Amino acid sequence: MNEIMEKRQLAPSIVLFKLYVPDIAKKVKAGQFVVLRADDYAERIPLTVADYDRETGQITVIFQVVGTSTQKMAKYEKGQRILDVVGPLGKPSHIEKFGTVVCVGGGVGVAPVYPIAKALHQVGNKVISIIGARNKEMLILEDEMRAISDELYVTTDDGSYGHHGFVTDVLKKKIEEGEKINLVIGIGPVIMMRAVANTTRPFQLKTVVSLNTIMVDGTGMCGGCRATIGGETKFVCVDGPEFDGHIVDFDELVMRQGMYTREERRAQWDHRCKLEAAEMKIKKSKRREPMPEQNPKVRIQNFSEVALGYTRENALREASRCLNCKNQPCVSGCPVNVQIPAFIKKIKEGDFMGAIRTIKETNALPAVCGRVCPQESQCEKECILGKKGEPIAIGRLERFSADYELSLGDVRVLDTPAPTGKKVAIIGGGPAGLTVAGELSKKGHAVTVFEALHKAGGVLVYGIPEFRLPKAIVQREVDYVQKLGATIKVDTIIGQSVTVDELFAQGYDAIFIGTGAGLPYFLNIPGENLNGVYSANEFLTRSNLMKAYLFPEYDTPVRVGSRVAVIGGGNVAMDGARVSKRLGADVHLVYRRSREEMPARAEEAHHAEEEGIHFDLLTNPIGVVGDEKGWVKGLECVKMELGEPDAS
C-alpha cells in the first residue's frame, strides 16, 4: 500500500506520482483529494487526485515543490512508500451534460482541472480547455488535456509558447466571440481564480473555482481552510473544495495565504525507578496528598509533563484516607464503573499490580483517565470525604497504578473468552472508540477500529498538550487495546473509501460510530478570518499531533506573535493559553463570565494562573481588529454582567 508505482518530473519543480492505493482508487471521483504525509516529521499535504485507475488500484497526484515537506516528498523514488495516504476527501465535482464548458487551469492547477475536464467530456459536453504557465518549461499535461478537449488553448506569461499573456485573456476573447458557454471552471493560484471570476462576472456566466490550495489538513477538524463564501464561513475540505467563484471573498484568501510564509523559510534554512510495595503506618489526613509538580517558572519553558505523579509514599498516604464505603457512591459517579474502593484497598495493602488489574476490568485506558478525566465532577464529586474536607484523589491513584505497571514493563492483558465469531467495526479511534474496542475485545468479539488520522487516539493526540498528557502514554494505551485483540486501521475515511453499507457487506455484525466533535465553532464576529486567528482545533492539532512546537525539527509551523488572546474558559481554552505561553507569548484568556462559571477543570485553571496567564473575566469579544495586510492587531471587547443562570 502507498507504494510509488511511477514518478515523473513534469517541470523543474512539479512532480507526478502514481500511487498504489486500491481502496482510494476504487472510490475516488473527479474533484476529490487525498492527504499525503511523507514521514513522521512531515506536514499533511492535501492534493487533488489528478487521475485514477480502478483496475490497477492506482491514483495520480501532482505537486509543486514549495516547502520543506514537498521538498522531502520530491526525493522519494519509484518503489518507495508514502507513510500516509488518506482519502478520498471533499465533495466530488458535479458532472452532467451542461453543454459547453470552459475549463481553465493555471500552473499546477492544470492537474486538478484534468480529471474534471475528462469526466465532463465523457458525458458529452463540449470541453474548451485553457491552460497556462509562467513559461513553456513550467507547462504540464498538455498532451493529456488535448486528448479530452474539443478545443485547447495554451498561454504563457512570457510568450515562450502558445498565446502570450494570461489564461483570462483567452477566456475573455472566447466569451466575446459569442459562443454560448454554459459553465466555466477555474483552478489554479488564488489570484488566477479571482481573475477568472472577475472576467465572467459581467457576463453572468456560472463559474466554479476549487479552493484546494488553501487547505491545511483535509479532514474537517482544524478549521484552517475556512473561507468566506457568500458572507458565510465555509470549510473548504468539507463544504468544498468547489464553490461559486462569484461569491468567494478572494481578497481575504490572498491575505490568508501568507500565514506561514516566514516559518516555511525558516524550516528550509534549518534543513522510575522500580517501585517496591511495603506496608507503611500512615496517619490519616483530611487533606488530600499534594501532587508533585514542576515549578511554574521552569515548566513554561518546556512541554514536559507538569504533574510528576505520586511516589509510593504519596500513594500509600492518600489511599489510607479511603473509608471503603459500603454503598460506594464513587463507583456510581464513574462513567465506566471502575471498582474504586477495591483498587484503592489494593494500594493500601501494597498490591499495586492488583490495583491496576482491578481498574482494567472495566477501564482499558487508566493512564489516560488518571490524567485527564474530570474526576472533580464525576467520581470525586460523590466521595463522602468531600462533604467536610477534600475527596480522595481517585484520579491520581488511578494514574499511580497505571504508571507503576508501565514502570515495570509488565503490561498484562486480562484473560479473554473464546472468540464469539461476531465482528464489530468501530468508526473513530478516539477515547470513545478505543474504550468500546477494549470492552468488546474483552468479550471475545473481533474488533476493527477505523481511524481517519495517521495516529489513533483522537483528541488525546491532537487536542491535549504533551505537558498534560504525554503522547507516549497514549500510544501505550493504544498498544494495550491492540494486545486485547483489536485491529486498528489508520488513514481510513469511512463514508468515502468505505461506506457503512460496505462494512456490513464485509461481514460486520455491528458498527459503533464515535467520530468525535468534527468541525470547530467560530464566534461569527467581524475579523475572525484574519491571519493570526486560529480555531483551537487547528492550533492544538499543529502543536500536539504535528509537533509544531518543535519546528523546524518537524515540518509543521505555528506562529503566535508576542501577545495572544484566547477566547473561552474551558479545558480547551486553558490548553491553548498554556501552549501559547510556552511558545513565548504574553497570554490573555478572555471569558464572558466569572471564575466560578468557568467549565475548565479547577486544576487546569489553577495551573494556568500559576504560569502567568492573565484572566480577563466578564469580558466578551465583539470583533477582531486587523491591519492593512490582513493580520490581527487587536481584539475589541465589551464588559459583561452576570444575569440569571440559563442552559448555557
N, C-alpha and C positions, 0 to 999 in steps of 0.2 A: 504493500500500500504506500501511497505518496511518492512512488518512485518516479524520477525524471526519465521519461522514455525518449525524449528528444529535446535538444537545446539548440536554438539558433540565435545568432546575433543579427537582428533586423536592421539595426542602425548603431552608431557608435555608443549610445547609452541606452538602447532599447533591446530587451532580451525576451525571447519566446521560450516557454517551457510547455511540453506536453507531459501531463502528469497522469499516472495510473491511479485513479480513484473511482472504482466501478460504482460504488453506492451513489456518489455525486453525479457521475456521468449518466446514470440511469434516470435521474430525476430532474436535472437542471434544464431550464428553459431560457430562451433569449432574454437578455436584460438582467439576469440574476448574477450574483457574485459569490466568491468564496473568500475566506480569510486564511492567509498563509503566515506561518511563523517558522523561520528558518532554524532556530535553536532556542535553548532556554534563556538566552540573553536578548533575543531579538524582539522587535515590536511586532504587533499583529497587523498585517498589511491586507486591507480589502482590495481585491482585484476582480473586475468583471470577467466572466467566462467568455473568452473570445470565440471559442468553438468547442464542440463536443462530439464524441463518437460513442454511442451507446453500445455498439457491438464490441469494440475493443476496450471499453471502460476507461477511456481517456478524455481529459479536458485540456483545452489550450488556454494558458494565461499569458499575458504580455505585460511587462512592467518596465518603467523607466528608472534608471539608477539615479536617485536624487538624494539619498540619505544613507545613514550607517547600515540599517537593516537591509535595504535593497542592494547596497554595495556587497554586503555579505552574501546575499542570495545569488547575486550575479556570478559569484565564484564557484557555485555548485555546477557539477558536470553530469552528463548522462550517466545513469546508474545509481547516482546518489539519491537520498530521500530527504524530502522536506519534513521537518519534525511534525508540524500540524497543518492539516488542510481541512477547513470546516465549511460546510455548505450543503446544498445551495441556500443562499440567503437573499432577502429582498423580494419584492414583488416582480414577477416576470412582466415583460413588455406586453402590451395589448396588441395582439396580432389578428388582423382581419383584413378583408378586401376593402380598402379605403378608396382606391382609385389611383391617383398619382401621389407618390410620397417622395419627398426630397430628404435624403439622409446626409447630414453634414458632420464630418469628423475632422477634428484638428489635432495634430501631433499624435501622441499616444492614444488619444480619444478615438482614433480610427479603429482600434481594437474592439472596444465595446459596441461601436456602430456596426461592425461587420455582421455579427450574428443576428442583429435586428433586421438589417437590410436583407440578409439571406432569407430569414423567415417571412418577411413581407413579400419578397419576390416569389417564394414558393407557393403562396396562397393567391397569386395572380395580380398583385399590384404592379404598376409601372414604377420602377425604382430609379430615381435620378440621384446619383451619389456625387457629392463634392467633398474631396479630401484635401488636406493641406498640411504643410510643414514649413519650418523655417527655411530649409533648403532641400535639394534633391537627396542629399545624404541621409537626412532625417525622415524621409518619407517611408511609410510602411504599408504593407498589404495591398499594394496597387493591383497586382495580378488577381488576387482573391476578390477584391472589390469589383474589378472589371467583369469577372465571371458571373456575378449575381446582379449586375446593374444593367438597365436598359440604356442609360447614359452615364458616363463617368467623366468628371471634370477634376483636374489636378491643379492645385495652386502652390506656389512657394513664395515666401515673403521676399526673397532676394531675386526672384525671377530666374533662378538657375534651372528650373524645369517647369513645364506646364505654364499656366497663367501666372503672370507677375502680379502679385497682390494677395488679398486675403480671401478666405472662403466666402465671406459675406459679400464680396464684390460680385462673384459669380452668382450667388443666391439672389441678390437684388436684380441682376440682369435677367435671370430666368423668370422671376416674378413679373418684371416689367415687359417681358416679351409676350405676356398674355396667356401663357399656358395655364390651364386650370390645375391648381395644386390643392390637394385635399389635406395634406399633413406635412409638417416639417419636423424632423428630429435632429437635434444638435447635441453632440457630445464632444467635450474637449476641455481645455482650460476654462476656468470660470469667466475670464474676460471675453473669451471667444463666444461662450454660450450667451453672455449678456448681449454681445453684438448681434448674434443671430436673432434673439428675441426682439431687440430693438429694430432690426431690419424687417421682421414680419409683422410687427405690431400695427403699423399704419395700414397694412393690407388686411388686417383681421384674419390672418392665417393661423390656424391651430398649430401651436408649436410646443413640442415636448423636449425637455432637457433632462439629462441624467446627472445628478449631483454626487456621483460616487467619489469624486475627487476630494470631498471634504470629510469622508467617513474616517473614523478613528478605530473603532473596534469591530463593528458589524453585527453584534448580537442584540442590540437594542438596550443595552444595560447601562452604558456610561452617559449618554446624553451629549457627547462631544460633537455629534454630527447634526445638532439641531439647526434648523434654518427657519426663517420667517417666510411662509408661503401664504399669500392672500391675507396677510395680517395675523396669521396664527402660527404658533411654533409647531413645527413638524420634525420628526426624526427620520433622517434620510434612509437609514438602514432598515427601518421597519415600515414607514409610510411610503417609502420610495423604492429605488432611488430616482424614479422618473416623476417629473412634475410639469404642470403647465408653466412654460417659460415666461409667460406674460405676467404672472403673479408672484414670481420669485424675487425676493429682495437681494439682488446681486451685489449692491454696494456693501451690504452687511457681510456677505460671503467673502468678498475680496478682502475686507479687513480681517475676518476670522482666519484666513489662510496664513496670516503672518504669525500665528500663535506660537509656533515652536521653532521659528527660523533660527533664532540665536542659539537655542540648545542643540539643534542639529549641527550647526557649525562647530560648536564646542566638542560634540561627540566625534566628529570627523578629525578634529585636531588630536584628540587623545586616543588615535586609533589604539559526681557527688559521692561523693564518697559513699560506699555501700552502707546502708543503714542496718543496724542490728537491733532487734527487738529485745526489750528487757522491761521488768516491772519497775515502776517508779512510785514513790509515795509523794503525792502532789496535793497541795491544799486547794480546795475548790474556790473559785472566784466568781463574783457576779459579773465581772467584766470579761469580755472575750479576749483571747490571746492575740496581741497585735501581729500583723503580718510584716515580716521583714521586707524592706523596700529599698530601692536605690534612692540616694539623696536627690531631691528635685534639681539642684544645680548641676548635678552630674548627668542625670538621665535626659535632660533636654538637649544634651549633646550627642545622644546615641539613640538607636532603635532597639536596644536590648530590653528584655522583659523588666517592667517596673517592679512588680511583685515577685519577690525571690522565692516564695514558698516556705511552708513550715519546716522546721527541723524536727527530728524525732521528739525532742523535748517539748517543742511548741505543740505538736500534735497530741502528745500524751496529756499535757496540761489542759488543752481545750476539750479533748474527749472526756476527761474526768468530770466536766461540768454537766454532761448529759444526764437527765433524770431517768432515761429509759421508760418514758410514759407508756402505760398500758394501752391507752386509746390511740397513741401515735398520730397526733394531728399533723406533724410534719410530713408524714407519708402522703396524707390526703392533699397536701399542698404541692407535692411533686408531680409534674405532668406525666412522668413515666413510672411513678410509684416505686421509686427506689426504697428498699427497706432500711431507712436511715438509722433508727436505733440499733438495728442488728449490726450494721457495718461499723458504727461508732463503738459499739461494745467490743468488736474485734480489735479496734485500735487501742482501746483501754487495756486489753489483755496482751498487747504487743504482737498480735497476729495480723500484721499489715497485709500479707498476701491473702489472708482470709477476708479482710475488709474489701479488697478490690474484687475478689471473686463474688462477694455478695452484691456489690454495686453492679457488676457486669451481668448479673442475672436479668436485669431489666434495662440497663443503660450501656450501649455499645460505645459511647463517646465520653467517658468520665473525665479524661484530662482536659477536654474542651469545656464540658459543662462546669467543671470545678472552677474554671477561669472566667467564663463569660455569661453563664446563666444568671438571670436576675433573681437570685435567691431571696433578696430582701422583700420581694413582692410575691414569693411563692413559698417554698418550704420554711425558710427562716421567719417569714411573717406569721406562721402558725405555731412557732415554738413557744411553749409555756413560759420559758425563762424571759422571753421578750416582754412579758406583761409588766414585770417590775425591774427588769435590768436589760442586759444585752442578750439576744438569742445566741444559740450555739452557732459557730461559724461553720455551717454544714458544707458550704461550697469549698472552703479552704481545706477541710478534712477530706473531701472527695478528691480534690486536686492532690493532696499529700499522698493518698492511697495510690492514685494512678501514677504519680511521679516516682513513688517507691518501686512499683513494678517495673517501670521503664528504666530506673537506675540499675536494676539487677540484670537487665537484658533478658528478662524471663517473662515475656508476654504470653500468657497461656490462653488457649482457646477452650471455651467450655465444651463439654461433650454435646454433640448434636445428634438428633434422632436419625433414623434411617430416612433416605430420600422419599418424599411423598409422591414424586412423579409430577408435581404441579410446577408450572413455570410462571414467574411473575416478572413483568417489566416495570422498572421504576424510571420515570422521566424526571431528571434533575438529580444531580449529585451533591446537593447542599445538605445542611443538617437534617432536614425532614427526610429527604431521600435516603441518606446514609442510615438514619435511625430505623426507618422501615426495612431497609435492606438487611440490617443486622438482626432485627427481630424475626423477620421471615426466614432468614438463613438458619437461625437457631431452631426453627420449627421444621427444618428439613426441606423447604421449598427451594427450587432452583431460581436464583435471582440474578437479573442483569440490570445494572444501572446505566442509563444513557445520559451523559453529561455534555452540554454544548461547548463548554470551555475546554482548554487543554489540561486543566487540573480539576480533580474532584474536590469538593469542599464548599462550593458556592460562596456565600457571604463570609464563611470562615477564612477563605483565602483572599477574596477580592475586597472585602469590606472592613475587616477588623485588622488594625495595625499590628505589626510584629511585636511592638512593646506591650501589647495586651494579650496577644495570642500568637506565639511563635509558629511559623508555618511548618517547622519540623514536627511540632506536636500534632498539628492537623494531619500531616502525612502519616504519622504513626497510627492515628485513629483510623484513617482510610485503609491503611495496610491491615489493621485488625479486622475490619469489616470484610476485606478480601479473604483473610485467613478463615473467617467463618464460612466461606464458600461463595460469596457474592462475586460476580464478574462486573467490572466497571469498564465501560466503553466511552472514551472521551471524544471530543471533536465531532459529536453526533447531534444534528439538529432534528428532533422529532417534529414531524409535520412538514418537513422539507425532504431530507434524504430518505426518511422512513416515515410513514404515516401510522396513526393509531390502528387503522383497519389492517394495515400490513403486518403490524405486530401480532394482532390476533390471528391473522392468517399464518404467521410463522409458528403458531402453537402456544402462544402465551395465554394462560388461563385468566389472568387478571393484570390490570395496569394501574399503577399508582402515579398520579401526576403531582409532582412537587417542584414546580418550575420557578418558584421564588417571586419576588416583588415586581420584576420586569422594569418597565420604563421609569425614569425618575420623574418627580414632580417639580414644576417650577412655580414661581410666585405670580407670574403674569403681570409683572410690573415693567415700566419702561426701562430699557437699557440692559435687560438680563442676557441679551445675546452679544454683548460687547466682549472683546478679547479680555481674558482675565477673569471671566465669570465661569465657574465650574459648577456642574452638578456634583453632589457628594459622591455619586456613583463613579463618575469619571475620575475625579481627583483621587479617591481612595483606591480605585482599581489600578490606576497608574502607579501609585505609591506602593500598594500591597502586592497585587498579583504580578505586575510588571517591574516591580522594584525600582521605580524611578528615583527613589532617594539614594540609590547607588549609581546614578547617572554620572559620568558616561561609561562606567563599567558595564552597565546594562544600557540597551539602546533607547529605552523609552524615557523621554524627558518630561519634566513637570516644572512649571515656574510659578512662584508665589509673590515675588516682589518683597518689599521691606515691610509693608503693612497689609494685614489680611483681616477681612470681616467675615465671620462665619454666622450664617443666619439659622437659628434654631436652638433648641435646648434639650435635645435628646442625645442618646448614645452616639449616633452618627455625627451629630454636630460636635460633640466632645472629641471624637476621633479625628475629624477634620481639623479642629483647632489645635490639637496636640501634635498632629503631623506637621502642620504649618509652623508651629513653634520650633520643632526640631529641624525644619528647613531654614531656620534663621529669621523668621518673621516676627514682628510685633503683632499680636493677635487679639482681636476684639470679638467676643461672642455676643451677638445681637439677638435678644429674645423678647418676645412681646409681653410675657407675663413675668411674675416674680419668681424668686428662687424656689419657693415652696411648690409651684406648679410644674417645675422642670421635670420632664419624663425620664431624664437620664438617671442611671444608677447613681446613688449618692456617692459611692466610692469614686466613680469616674469624674463627677463634678468636683469633688474634693481634690483629686489628683490634678485636674486642670487648673484649679486656683493655685495649688502649690507650685505649679510650673510657670506661673506668671501670666495666665490667660486673663484678660480683662472681661468682666461680665457687665455688659450694657443691658440692664433689665428694664422691663416695661418700655421697650423701645421697638418700634415696628418700621421696617424699611418700606418706602413708597416709590423709590426709583434709584437706578444705578446711573451715576454721572460719568460720562466718558469725555476723552479729549478728541482733538480733531483727527487723530489717526485711528480712532475706534478702540482705544484701550481704556480700561477702567481708571478713574482718578478719584472717585468718591462715592459715598452712599448717602442718599437723602432719607432721613427718618423722621418719625413723629413720636412724641411721648404718649404712652398709654396709661389708662387707669383700669384697675380690675373691676369687672362687673359681676353680675350674678353667675355662678358656675353653670356651664352648659355641657352639651355632649362632647365638645371638643376638648 
